[in-house]
Amino acid sequence: MSYQLSDFDFDLPDEMIAQKPAQPRDHARLLVYDRETGNIADDRFYNLLEYLPTNTTLVLNNSKVEKCRLLFDEGKKEIFVLDAVNNTTIRALVRPGKKFKKGRTVELTDTISAKVLDIDEEGIRTLELNPSLGKPAYNEHKHTPFPPYIEQDESLSEEYQTVYAQDLGSKAAPTAGLHFTDELLEKIEEQGIEEAEVTLHVGLGTFAPVKTETIEEHTMHSEWFEITKNTAQQLNSATHRTAVGTTSVRVLESCLKKYDRFRATDMDTDIFIRPGFEFQATDALITNFHLPKSTLLMLVAAFTGYEEMRKIYQHAIDEEYRFYSFGDAMLIL
């Protein structure tokens, strides 16, 4: 069946968009959906162990969020660093665009400037920075890249990292993992449940709107991921895998699709998981509640079934779950 973009729309009251995480993290609510029975249970994340299969391997994305949002002149000028070409040259989104014309050097502070070398068709600037980005002059200007629906609040910077984050490179947090505490992870290990870490650096494309009404025509963003040799061995020997977040799903399914088994690799993936997709590597999924019309919501619908996704989300709205990055979680078995 072919789905339209409008099939993934829903109304959500603004007050259900979480601006702050639950405290402690694992006190977020947990919706548990059983795909075999269709049953929905309402609980708290700290009770996750009551639902996880004892033979599962928990797959965690250990990517760490970069402070890649540079704000100058009391926030009137912004450079959002997408990637570094070399020590002094970056690709970035800028604001306001009219200030950053090709060939112009923009004075950002008394000691920092940016020369616009190029502008691509999507408006992304190639900038030459003076001094280079690693210098201390930038420290006070670096901010956490919270999603557009969360108010900028640097005091929440550490809350926007998973407790197991290691590998710096994401432009947004792998948010399903934000609910874990060190204590909960220890309890999970004590129960004999293995934890396998992968790395996928979340790109801005995760927030890119789907602009085509027929979803199959959407061009999916690409993200880099890595699986180590030890993790590949863990995953190959696992009898059941629970992906923590849609990013972990992308890693698992991309690797198996390419190699038919898990192996040490680092590569880009533009996999687009939508209804009709046949999962080969993912047995259960922990995820947050996603934006209407988003590719993340389409992935969930592929995993649960479209009608089942609509039922789950309506239940979450009726029960006033908190949505998006700092919101509540669900476990799909």
C-alpha positions in Angstrom: 0.0 0.0 0.0 1.2 3.5 -0.9 0.9 6.1 1.8 0.7 9.9 1.5 2.3 12.4 3.7 -1.1 13.4 5.1 -1.5 9.9 6.5 1.2 10.7 9.1 -0.3 13.9 10.4 -1.9 14.4 13.8 -2.8 17.2 16.1 -0.8 17.7 19.2 -1.5 20.4 21.9 1.6 22.6 22.4 1.6 21.9 26.1 2.4 18.2 25.4 5.8 19.2 23.8 8.3 18.6 26.6 10.6 21.5 27.3 12.5 19.8 30.0 13.3 16.1 30.7 11.8 14.1 33.6 13.8 14.2 36.8 15.4 11.7 37.4 15.7 10.7 33.8 14.3 7.2 34.3 11.1 8.6 35.8 9.8 9.4 32.4 6.6 7.6 31.5 6.8 4.4 29.4 4.2 3.1 27.0 4.6 -0.6 26.3 3.0 -2.0 23.1 2.9 -5.7 22.5 2.7 -6.4 18.7 1.4 -9.9 19.2 -1.5 -9.1 21.5 -2.1 -5.4 20.6 -2.1 -4.6 24.3 -0.9 -1.2 25.6 0.4 -0.8 29.1 1.3 2.5 30.9 4.3 2.5 33.2 7.5 4.3 34.1 10.9 3.9 32.4 12.6 2.7 35.6 10.4 -0.4 35.3 11.8 -1.2 31.8 13.3 -4.5 33.1 9.9 -5.9 33.8 9.2 -5.9 30.0 12.5 -6.5 28.3 13.0 -10.1 27.1 15.7 -11.7 29.3 17.6 -12.9 26.2 17.7 -9.5 24.4 20.8 -7.5 23.5 20.3 -3.8 24.1 21.7 -1.8 21.1 22.8 1.7 22.2 24.0 4.6 20.0 26.9 6.2 21.9 27.2 9.3 19.7 27.7 12.6 21.6 26.1 15.9 20.7 28.5 18.6 19.6 28.1 22.2 20.7 27.9 23.2 17.0 25.6 26.2 17.3 27.6 29.4 17.4 25.8 32.5 18.5 27.2 36.1 18.2 25.9 39.6 18.8 23.4 38.5 21.5 22.1 35.8 19.2 21.5 38.1 16.2 24.1 36.2 14.2 24.3 32.4 14.0 26.6 29.9 12.5 25.4 26.3 12.7 28.4 24.1 11.9 27.5 21.1 9.8 31.0 19.7 9.2 34.6 20.8 9.1 36.5 20.6 5.8 39.8 21.4 7.6 41.1 23.4 10.6 39.8 26.7 9.3 37.1 25.8 6.7 33.6 24.7 7.6 30.2 24.1 6.0 27.4 25.7 7.9 23.9 27.1 8.0 23.9 30.8 8.8 21.5 33.5 10.1 20.7 36.1 8.8 21.5 34.9 5.3 21.7 38.4 3.8 24.8 39.1 5.9 26.7 36.1 4.6 27.0 36.8 0.9 29.6 35.1 -1.3 33.0 36.8 -1.1 32.1 38.8 2.0 34.0 38.7 5.3 31.6 38.9 8.2 33.0 40.3 11.5 31.4 38.2 14.2 33.4 39.7 17.2 36.5 41.9 17.6 38.6 38.7 17.2 36.5 36.3 15.1 35.6 36.7 11.4 34.1 34.4 8.7 34.8 34.7 5.0 32.1 33.3 2.7 33.8 31.1 0.1 30.8 29.5 -1.5 27.0 29.1 -1.2 25.3 25.9 -2.5 21.8 25.5 -3.8 20.5 24.6 -0.4 21.9 27.8 1.1 24.7 26.0 3.0 27.8 28.3 3.3 31.4 27.3 3.0 33.1 29.6 5.5 36.8 30.3 6.2 37.1 31.1 9.9 39.7 33.3 11.5 40.9 32.1 13.9 40.4 28.3 13.5 37.3 26.8 15.2 39.4 25.0 17.9 40.6 28.2 19.5 39.4 29.3 23.0 37.9 32.5 21.5 34.8 30.4 20.4 34.1 28.8 23.8 31.7 31.4 25.0 29.8 31.3 21.7 29.3 27.6 21.5 25.8 26.4 22.3 23.9 23.0 22.4 21.9 22.5 19.2 18.5 21.9 20.8 15.7 21.1 18.3 13.6 24.1 17.1 10.6 23.1 19.3 12.7 23.3 22.5 13.6 26.7 24.0 17.4 27.4 24.0 18.5 26.7 27.6 22.2 26.0 28.0 21.6 24.8 31.6 20.0 21.7 30.1 23.1 20.9 28.0 24.1 17.8 30.0 20.5 16.6 30.0 20.7 16.5 26.2 23.4 13.9 26.3 22.9 10.2 27.0 24.9 8.9 30.1 26.8 6.6 27.8 27.7 9.2 25.1 31.3 9.0 24.0 31.9 9.7 20.3 31.5 13.4 19.5 29.7 14.1 16.2 25.9 14.4 16.5 23.9 17.5 15.6 21.0 16.2 17.7 20.7 13.7 20.5 19.7 10.1 20.0 16.8 10.9 22.3 15.5 7.4 23.2 18.7 6.9 25.2 18.1 10.0 27.3 15.9 8.0 29.7 18.7 5.7 30.9 20.6 6.3 34.1 23.8 4.7 35.2 21.9 2.9 37.9 19.3 1.5 35.4 22.1 0.3 33.1 23.8 -1.5 36.0 20.5 -3.2 36.9 20.1 -4.3 33.2 23.7 -5.7 33.2 23.0 -7.5 36.5 20.1 -9.3 34.9 22.5 -10.7 32.2 21.2 -8.5 29.4 24.1 -7.5 27.1 24.6 -4.0 25.9 26.1 -3.4 22.5 27.2 0.1 21.5 27.2 1.4 18.0 27.8 4.9 16.7 25.6 6.9 14.4 26.1 10.7 14.2 22.7 12.2 14.0 22.5 14.9 11.3 20.2 17.8 10.8 18.4 15.8 8.2 16.6 14.1 11.1 14.5 17.3 11.4 14.2 17.8 7.6 10.6 18.0 6.6 9.2 15.5 4.1 8.1 17.8 1.2 6.7 15.2 -1.2 3.1 14.1 -0.7 3.9 10.6 -1.9 6.4 9.5 0.7 8.3 7.1 -1.5 9.5 10.2 -3.5 11.2 11.7 -0.5 15.0 11.8 -0.6 16.3 10.5 2.7 19.2 12.2 4.5 22.5 10.4 4.9 24.2 9.7 8.2 27.5 8.1 9.1 27.7 5.1 11.4 30.3 2.7 12.7 30.2 -0.8 14.1 33.3 -2.2 15.8 34.6 -5.7 15.5 33.6 -6.6 19.1 30.1 -5.1 18.6 29.6 -7.0 15.4 30.4 -10.3 17.2 27.9 -9.4 19.9 25.2 -8.7 17.4 25.9 -11.8 15.3 25.6 -14.0 18.4 22.5 -12.2 19.8 19.2 -14.2 19.7 17.1 -11.0 20.2 17.9 -7.4 19.7 16.3 -4.3 21.2 17.2 -1.1 19.4 17.4 2.0 21.6 16.2 4.6 19.2 15.5 4.9 15.5 19.2 5.7 14.9 20.2 2.2 16.3 17.6 0.7 14.0 19.2 2.5 11.0 22.5 1.0 11.9 21.3 -2.5 12.4 19.1 -2.7 9.3 21.7 -0.9 7.1 24.5 -3.2 8.0 22.5 -6.4 7.6 21.0 -5.1 4.3 24.5 -4.5 2.9 26.4 -7.5 4.3 23.8 -10.1 5.3 25.5 -10.2 8.7 27.1 -7.8 11.1 30.7 -6.9 10.5 33.1 -4.1 11.5 32.3 -1.2 9.2 32.0 2.5 9.0 29.8 3.9 6.2 27.1 6.4 5.3 23.4 5.2 5.2 20.4 6.9 3.6 18.1 4.0 4.4 14.4 5.1 4.4 12.4 2.8 6.7 8.7 3.2 6.0 5.6 1.0 6.0 6.3 -2.1 3.9 9.9 -2.4 5.1 10.9 -5.9 6.2 12.9 -5.8 9.4 15.8 -8.3 9.5 17.8 -7.1 12.5 15.4 -5.4 15.0 13.2 -7.5 17.4 12.1 -4.7 19.8 12.4 -0.9 19.8 12.6 1.8 22.5 11.8 5.2 21.1 10.3 8.5 21.9 7.1 10.1 20.4 7.9 11.8 17.1 6.8 14.8 15.1 3.8 14.5 12.7 4.8 13.8 9.1 8.4 12.9 10.1 10.5 10.0 8.7 10.9 8.9 12.3 7.1 8.4 12.7 7.1 6.5 9.4 9.8 4.1 10.8 7.6 3.5 13.9 4.7 2.8 11.6 6.8 0.3 9.6 7.6 -1.5 12.9 4.2 -1.6 14.4 1.9 -1.5 11.4 0.3 1.7 10.2 -3.1 1.3 12.0 -1.3 0.2 15.2 0.9 3.3 15.1 -2.3 5.5 14.9 -3.8 3.6 17.9 -0.6 4.0 20.0 -0.3 7.7 19.3 -3.9 8.4 20.0 -3.6 6.6 23.3 -0.5 8.6 24.1 -2.3 11.9 23.3 -5.4 10.8 25.3 -3.2 9.9 28.3 -1.2 13.1 28.0 2.2 11.6 27.4 5.0 14.2 26.9 6.3 14.3 23.3 9.5 14.8 21.3 13.2 14.9 22.5 12.7 15.5 26.2 9.4 13.6 26.3 8.3 10.2 27.4 9.3 6.8 25.8 7.7 3.7 24.4 8.8 0.1 24.2 7.5 -1.8 21.2 7.8 -5.6 21.7 
